[in-house]
């Protein structure tokens, strides 16, 4: 993703025909004093694992995947305010006043986290219980009935744990965006943080918004794009052994990306984990599961790293299914629109400095997840199953727990817990 805000804006000052280049003049700028960021998402299927914008853990994800929960379409909303100012008086305080359609009350308070100073970093249980991972990861990419020659790329977990990372495994074609964060701000506030407020599936963001705090300029902007619609994906086994993934096209989508995690084990531990991406260019950049700007998505569509907004189907190669006969979970992302605001507006005179007080941005996405080949979990189940009306039943430790432990050991995340 590109950097969100540039401090230098290039304007064409003159073109000399017959010369070797163009003369470019730069407009100076200062600020912004404050940056505000909104990320609005729609989740469905097994993607609807947490309401109110909460991040699901790997354990909850696997519990969902193994039939211990489901979910209809839900919304998620993330708010971040960063400023170069200290609070004007007292403790930091900021509120986001939203339209009534958001169903969040008069305002949403943005919390400033306490900075831990001089406190030792405690070792987490995951670090204490870490065991060198075993098994392999098999990497596939591209839509098609069969995987092309040269796939899969095989990654030995033991070698990764020993520091032998294969070259070219992770892509760098999606640079990290400069999101608002505590580390990049003198004073910072965020939501959600457990204040009892939750965005709902019936919430709307359309209308006028105001952000007022004692460490940032007052902001006012009007949103014209609402939450994206939900993705509904289905899967079907093909005679070739491939799995055809289909979904409904969303009118405001700028592109799509699908990925699969699966594998097989011997009942006690994972042997192989399978990872597949719909990218035609072996694109496994972490930014593909983020809120990408339309400009970035357009570039990725052109390079075939992301599927075009007209695409509504993708065949998962038969070799992927063969490599993951016990478990497959597919995540599908639709990238959406972006709205940006700044005050004051940029001067039309290129010689005038632009002294920016604040900038605000909102990005959208929609995602869903299904389990191909699992009745009721592959997007073709009954309405009750797709709406998450399954009954939670205690289960013995099975393949879900093994997969969670293997991923945790290899990728640094905790495994799943037994129970509902």
N, C-alpha and C positions, 0 to 999 in steps of 0.2 A: 504494500500500500504506500501511496505517496505521503509525504509530510503534509499535515493538515493546513498549516498556515505558513506562508512565505513572507519574509521580511523585506524582500526586494521584488518589485514588480517591473518586468521588462516591457517597455513600450517601443514601438517602432517609430524612430525619429525621422528617418529618411532613407530612401533607397536610391542609390546612384546606379542608373542603368549603364551597363558596360563595365562596372567596377567589379572587384573581386568579392564584395560582401555588402552587408547592410550596416548602417550606423544605428546602434541601440542606445537609448537613454534610459537611465534607471531612476525610478521615483523613490525617494527616501520615505521611510515610515518608522514609527515608534509604537511600542506596545505589542500586543494588547495587554492592558492591565489585568483583565480577567478573561478566562476561557471557560465556556460551558459546553458540556457534551451530553447528549441523550442518545441512547441506543434502545430501539424499540423492536421487539421480536415477537413472532407468533410461532408456537410450538404445537405439534400434534403427534398422534401415534405414541410411540415410546419416547419421543422427544419431549412430550409434555410431562416431565418428571418432577417439576417443581413449580409451584404457583407463586405469584407475587414477585417474580424476578430472582428467586433464589437459585443458586448454582447447585445442580445435583452432584452428588459424590459418585465415584466409581461404583461403590456398593449399591447405591440406589439405582444406578443405571443398570447394573446386572440383575438386581431384583426385578426391575421392570422387564428386562429382556427375558427372564426366565418365567414370566407369567405371574409375577407377584404384584402386578399393578398394571394400569394402562393409562388412558387419558384422552379426553377429547381435546379440542383446540383450546389453548390457553395463551395468555399474553405475558410478556416479560418486559421490564423497563429498568434501565440502569441510568443513573444521573450522577455526573461528576462536575464539580465546580472548583476551579483552581485560580488563584489570584497572586499577584506580586505584592499585595498589601498585607499588613498586619491588621487585626481587628481594630476598629476605631475606638471602641470602649468595651471593656469587659471581655468575656469569652466569645469566641467566634460564633456567629449565628447567621443562618441563611435559610430562606424558604422559597420554594417554587410554588407559585399560585397558578393553578391549572383551570381549564374550563370545567364546568359542572359535569360534562360528559365523561371526564376521566374517573369519576366516582371515587375520588381520594380525599374528599373533604375540602375545606377552604384552602389548605396549603399542605405541601409535603416538606417537612423539615429536613435539611441536609446536615448530616452529622460530621463533625470534625474529629477524627480519631486522635487519641492520645498518643504522643510519641514516647516510646519506651527508651529511656536514657539510663545507661549504666547497668542495665539488667542483662545477666548472662543468657545466652541463647540455649534453651533446653533442648535436649535431644528428643526427637519425636519417637513414638513407639515403632513407627515404620522403620526409622533408622536403626533402632536397637534390635529389631527383629529381622533385619535385612539378611537375606541369604542370596548367594550368587545364583542368578537365574540359570535355568537349563533350557534346552530345546532350541528351536530356530524360529525365525520369522521369514515367511515367504512373501515377497512383494510382487504384485501384479499391477498393471495399469492399462487403461484404454477400454472403450466400449467395443464389443465384437463377440461373435460366436466362439472364437478361439483366441487364446493369447498368442501374440506374435513370437517369433523366434527370439531367444535371448531372455525370455521370462520363464520362471520367476527369478528375481535376484534373491539369493539366500543369505540371511544374516544369522550368524551364530551368536546367541545371547552370551555365552561364556566369553567369547572374544570381546564383545562390547563391554562387559563388566570388567575385563582386564585392560580396557582403554584402547582396544583395537577397532576404532570406528571406521567402517568402510568409506572410502572417498565417494563424494557425490550422493550420499544417502539423503540428505536434507537439501531442499531447494532454497535458493536465496533470491528468486525472482519476485518474491512478494516482500519488500522491505517492511520492517516494523513501523507502524504508524506512531506518531507522537501523541498518544492519548493523554488526556488530563490525568494526573496522578498526584499522590501526596509528595512523592520525591521530586516532581517537577514544579511544585508550587510552594510559595511561602506559607499560604493558608489554603486549606483544602476541605471540601465537604462532599459527602456522597449519600446516595440512597439506592436501594433499600438497606436498612441496618437493624431491623427488628423493632420498629416502632409501632407495630400492630396494623399498619396500613399495607394493603396489597392491591396491586393492579388486577383487574378481573377480565374475564373473557368478553365482557360486555363494555369494557372501557373504551373511550375514544379520546384521541389527542387533538382532534381538530379544533381550531379556534385560537384565542389569544392566551399567551403565556407571559408571566412575569417572574423574574428571579430577583429577590431583594435580600441583601445581606449587609453586615457591618464591615465586610472586608473586600467588597467588590462594588463596582458601579451598578446601578439599577439597570436591569435588562428587560426589554419588552419585544416580543416577536409573535407572529401568527403562523401556525402550522397549517398547511393545506394537504399534507399527506398523512393518512391514518395508518394504523397497524395493517400489515399485509394480510391477505387471506390465508387460510390454512392449506398446507400441502396434503394431498391424499395420494399415497403411493401404493401400488400393488405389484406383485411378482408372480411370474408364471414359468414353470419348467418348460424348456424347449426340447424338441427331439434330439438336438445335438448335444444336450447336456448343459447348455448355457441357461442362464436365468434372465428372463426379460423383465426389466424394471420399467414401469410406466407410472406417470403422474399427471395430475391436472396442471395445465399451464396457468400461471398467475399473470394478470394483465400488467402489473407494475414491476415484474421481475426483469432484472438486467442480465441474468445468467444463472446457471445451475451447476452444482457440483455434487457428486455422489461418492461415498466411500464405504468400504466394507471392512469389518473386523470379524474374524472367525478363527476356527482352528479345530484341533482334535487332541484328545488326551487318552491316557490309559486307565482313567478312573481315579488315579491318585495325583498325577501331576500332568502339566501341559507338555506336549511334545512339539507341536508346531502351532504357531500363530500365523494367520493369513491376513494380509493387508492389501486391499485393492483400492485404486482411485480411478474415477471416470476420466481423468486427464489423459489426453493423448500424448503428453510430453513428459511423462514420469514426474508429475508435479505433486509433491507431498508437503508443500510449505504449510506451516502451522496457521498462517493467515487465512487459509481457505475455510476455516470454521469461524471466522470473525465477521464483523460488520464491515464489508468492503465497499469502497466508494464506487459509484458508477464509472468513473474514469478508469479506475484500476480494473474493474470487471471487464470493461470494454477492451482493454489491452490484453487481458487473459483470454477472452473469447477469441481475439484475433490470433493469439499464439496457440489456440486449441487446448489450453490448460483448463479452461472453464467451458461448459456447454452453452450454446447460444440460447437466448431467451425464447426462441421458437422451438427448442428441443423438448420433447415430452416422453422420450423413451431412450433406454440405454441397455444393451445386452451385457450382462456380467459373464465373462468367458467361462466355458465349461471347465477349464483347468482350475479355476478358482473354486468352483463347487467341488471338484474332485479333491482338492487339497484341504477343504474344510467341510468334511461330511457330517460333522456332529453339530456345528454351530455356525451361524452367519447372522450378523446384524448390520443392516444398511442404514446409513444416515444420508439424508438428502437436504441440501441447502438451496434456497432461492435468495439471491441477493436483490436488494430493493433500492428505492430512491434515496436521495439525500437532499436536505435543505440546510443552507448556511445563511447566517446573518452577521452583520457587523455594524458597529456604531462608533463614530459617525461614518457615513458612506465615504467611499474613496473619492477624493477630489478629482474632478475632470481635468483640471490643469496638471499636466505631468510634472511641472516644476514646483507644485505645492506639496509640502510634506503631509503625509497621512498619519495623524496621531490617533491611533486606535484605542478606544476605551475598552470595548469588549467585543468578543466574537462568540457565536453560538453555532452548534451543529447538531443535527439529528440524522441518524442513519437507520435503515430498516433491513430486516431479513425475516425469512420464514424457514422453518426446518421441521422435518419429521424423521421418524426411524421405524423400520419394520424388520421382521425376521423372516426372510424367504424360506419356504419349505416347512414352516411351523404353523399348523392349522390354527386359525384365529389370530395369528401374530404376523401374518404376511400381508396385511392390508386387505385381505379378502374375507375376513371373519364376519360374524354377525354384527349388527349395529350395537348390540349391548357390549360385545367384546371390544369394539373399536372405541366405545365411549368409556371404557375403563370400569365396567360393572362386574368384572371377575371377582370371585371370592378369594381372599387371601388365606392360604392354607400353609401351615408349617411344613417345610420340606427338609429332607436330609441334605447334608452337604453334597453337592453334585458338580456338574461340569461348570456351572456359573461361578462357583467359588474357585474352582481351579483356574478358570480363565482370568478372574480378577487377580488372583495371586501371581499368575505368570506375567500379566501386564504390569502389575505393581512392581514386581521385581525388575522387569526389563526397562520400564519407562518411568519408574519413580513415583507411582501412585498407589494408594492402599487398595487392598482387595475388598471383596464383598463380604458381608456378614450373613450368617444364617438367620432364618426367620423372615417375617414379612417386613 
